[in-house]
């Protein structure tokens, strides 16, 4: 088995807080990383990394919308003439001269609320060609007859960041900036937001356009199977006709059951939002759990030749790394075991 492990935010993005690594006991992870060959990769964004890894070609955007739509709405008739765009509900907050964006990690939205928001926008927006489709409470879509000359940033890329300089760019972007602003004005005093605020819930006061594209052609996944709790990776696997499942609870049992797998990928994205939302305690505690549940069993499996090659890929807002370790590498006793903080410095 050649196992690929993708763990976004394995390293804390804020390089000015080295104390976050203090007293973190991660012996198995540190051995695996220290005995690996290291390659610095290109993509630092979660969705972009997944698209590239699954051999999805970038259009003007990474075409996330048509891929997730197929999983969210399997009965939707697909034609190559349609251009799909994600238009996800978000919360914007003004801080001094910054506009900060928060995604659905911090709010819940029912299907009925999503329908009420989108119906109100569709009825009141001053654009007859624009119509929101709330296929999933947290994933809304726009279908366009023509491809806009516009590039967007993924929702993961802009979450917890100042969006002033991250809005869509390109020849047609002015129109979409106008729609973006009009929707914010429509939602500002929406009765649903007043009710949510009264219940101490986050208001849905904007949407984020991203992930546009036509349905990709001839996508061939390099993986024999995908294990993940992330919806986008499931959608990618389904799009590529690759078997997929949720993360196993017992890693040794999973290894025994799937020993004939040639090239599986496991996606552990539980650290990602802790990093983005600057929740240092939760990030540290989650990393300790990953050490116990994942890194220690995988280290043992590699040592016992259940795994031939283990590749650990990680991304954050600064950089992207691939760590590749084989069973033979583990016996290189002369290699010094370095703490996790050593690799955090390499981000600069």
N, C-alpha and C positions, 0 to 999 in steps of 0.2 A: 504493500500500500504506500502510495505517495500522497501524503495528506497535506492539504493546504488549509491554513488557519488564518482567517482575516479578523483582526481585532482593532477597529478604529479607536483612537484615543488611548492606546496602550501607554503612551507617554503624555503627560500633562502639557497642554498647549502653552500655558503661561510660563515662559522660561525665567521669569523674574521671581519665581517662588520655589527655589530648589528644596526648601524645607519640607515640601509635600512628600518627599521620598524618605524622610527621616524615620528610622525604626520600622520600615516595611520589610517583613520577613518573606522573601519570595525565592527560596533556594532553587526550586526546580526551574522556574522561569529564567532566573539569572544564569544557570548552567546552560540551558538551551540557547540563550542569546549569546553567551560568551563563546560558545563552541561553534557558532554559525559563521558562515560567510555572509557579508552584509552588502546589499546593493541599495543605493538610493534611487527611488523610482520618481515618476513625474506627478501623477495625480494625487492631490491631497484631500479631495472631496469624496465623501462616502458614495454618493450615487455615481459620480464620474468613475471612481475606481471600479465599482461593480460593472458598469457598462463596458469599460475597457477590458476587464477580466473575462467577461462573457462574449467578447468579440463583437459587441454592438458598435457600429460605426457612428461617429458623431456627425450630426447634420449641422444646422446653425446652432442648435442645442443638442445635448444628449437627449435622445427621444424617449424620455421617461413616460410621458403621457400616453402614447399609444400602447406601450407595453403594460402599464398598470391597468389601463382601461380594459384590456382583454381579460385580465384576471378579475377585475371588479364587476364587469358587465359582459359576461361571455356570450350573450345573445345579440350583442351589438353587431350589425352588419358592417364589415370592414371594406373600404374601397381605398385604392391608392390616391384617390382625388381628395380625400379628407386630410386636413391638417389638424392635429389635436394639441391642445395646450392645457397644462394643469393650471388651475386657479384656486389655490387652497386657502381656506379661512385662516386668518392669523390675527394676532393682537399686536398693535403698535403702541408704543409709549414714548412720549417726548421727554428727553433728558437733556437739559440745557439746550444746545443747538443740534443735538443728535436725535434721530428717530430710530429707536431700537425695536427689533422684531422678535416676537416669541411665537413658536409653533405649537402644535397640538399636544406637545409633551406636558404643557402646563394647564390644559383645559380639556374638558369633555364636551362633546356636542352630540345631541341625539339626532336620529334621522329626521324627526319631525321639525326640530329647530333648523337643520340644514335646509329643508324644503322651504320653510318660512323665509329664511334669509334670502335664498336664491330666487324665490318667486318675487319677492319684493324688489330685488335688484333688477330682475328681468323686466318687470312691469314699469319701473321708474327710470331706468337708465336711458339716456338720450342717444341710443344707438340701436337701430332695428336689426343690425347684422349680428349683434352680440347676444348670446344666451348661455347662461350657466346651467350645467347639468350636475346635480348633486348625487352622483352614483354611490358615493360613500360619504358618511358625515364629515370626514376629515380630508377627503379627496374629491375636489370638484373639477369639472372639465369644461372646456370650450371647444366646439367644433367649428373649424373655419374652412371655407371653400378654397381660399387661396393662402399660400404660405406667406406670412409676414416677413419682411426683411428686418429681422430683429433677433438679437441674442439676449438670453436671460441668464441669471444666476440660479443655481439650484437652491431649493428651500433650506437644505442642510448648510449650504455655504453662507447663507445670510442670517441664519438663526443666531440670536443674541449678538448681532452686530449692527452698527450704524448703517442704515440702508441708503443714506443720502447719495453715496457714490456707487451704489450697487443696483440701481434700477436698470431696466432694459435699455440696450443701446442698438443703434442701427437706424436705417432710413425711415422705418415705420414706427420707431419707438415713441415719437411725440404723441401719436394717437393713443398708444397704450398707457402713457403717463397720464393723459387726460382721463381715460377710463378709470385708472387707478385712483386718481383724485376724486372723481365723481362718486365712486363707490364708497370711499371714506366719508364723504359728506352725507350720502344716503344712510349709512349705518350709524352715524354719530348719535342720533337720538332715536334709534329704532326701539320700539317697545320691548322687544326681546332682550336688548342690551340693558335696558332699565331694570327688567326683572332679574337678569343675571347679576347685575351690580348689587341689587337689593339682597340677593342670596350669597353675596361675597364670591361670585364666580367671575371669571375673566370675560370681559366683553369681546365680542367678535367685531372688530371695527375696521377691518380691511381684508383684502385677499392678496395673494402673491402669485404672479404669472411666472411660469417656468416649465422646463422640460418639454418644449414643443417639438413636434416632428410628425412625419408620415410614418406609417407602419414599416418598420425595418424589413428588409428582404434577406433571406438566406443567412440567418444567424445560427452559428454552430457553437454550442458550449463545449469548452475543453474538459468539463467535469462529468464524472460518472454519476454523481449524486450531490444534492445540496441539503445541508442541515442548518436551519436558521429559524429564529422567531421574527425575522424582519419581513414585512409584507413585500417590499420591492424585490428582495432576493427570491422570494417565492414566485413573484410575477415573472421575473427573468427566467427562472428555471422552467416554469410552465410554458413560456413563450418559446424556449429552446427545446421543448419536449424532453427535459431532463428530470428524473425523479427527484422529489423534494419532500422534506418532512421537518417537523419542529425539532428543536434541540433535544437530545436524549437526557434523561435524568441520571443514568448510570453509564459513565464513560467506558470503564472496563467491559461491561456487558455489550455496549455498542461496538467496541473494537472486535469483540469475539464474533458478534453477529454479522459484521460487515467486513470480515478479513479478506474477502474476495474482491472488494472494491478496489479499483485501480487508481482513480484520481478524484476522491471526494473533496468537497470544500465545506468547511464549517465556519459560520459567520457569528462571531460573538460581539454584538454591538451594544452591550449593556453599559459600557463605560462612556459612550459617546455623549449622551445628554448631560451626564454628570460633569463632564469636561466643559461642554458648551455653556451650561448654566452656572459654572464656577462653584459646584458643590463638591468641595475637596474631601470632606469626610465620607460622603457616599462613594466617591471615586475610589478612595483608599480601601474602604470596606468591601466594595465590589471586586477590587483587584485581589484582595485576600481570598475571597470565595473562588475566584477563577484559579488561583494557585492550587487550592485544595481539590476542586472539582475537575479541573481540566489539565493544568500544567503538570502536576505530579503524576497522574495516570499516563499522560502522553510521554513524559520523560521515561517512565518505566517501560512503556510499550516500545519506545524507540530503542532502549537499551536491550530489550528482549527480542528484538528483530521482528516485532509485530508491525512496525512501521519502517519502511526503507528510508524515506526522506520526509522530513517535516519542514514545511515552509510556513513561516509566520510573517504575515504582512500587516502593516499598521499604517494608518494615516492620521494626521491631525491638521489644523489650519496652517501649520508651518512646513510640514514635510511629509515624506512617505518613504518607508523602509521595507525591504524584504530580507528576512533572516532565513537562511537555508542551512539545515543541519542534518547530517546522516549519522547512522549508528557508529561508524568508524570515528567520526569526529569526537564522540563522547569519550573515547579512550585517550585522547590527547591530554595527558595529565599535566603537561608543562604549561598549558594555557591557564592564565589567571582568570578566576571568576570575578567578573566586574559587577558592581551594583547597578540597579536600574537607572540611577541618576547619571551614570557614565554616558548612557545613550541619549539621555535628555539633552546633554550638552551638545551632542552631535547635530541637533536640530538647527543650530545657529549657522 
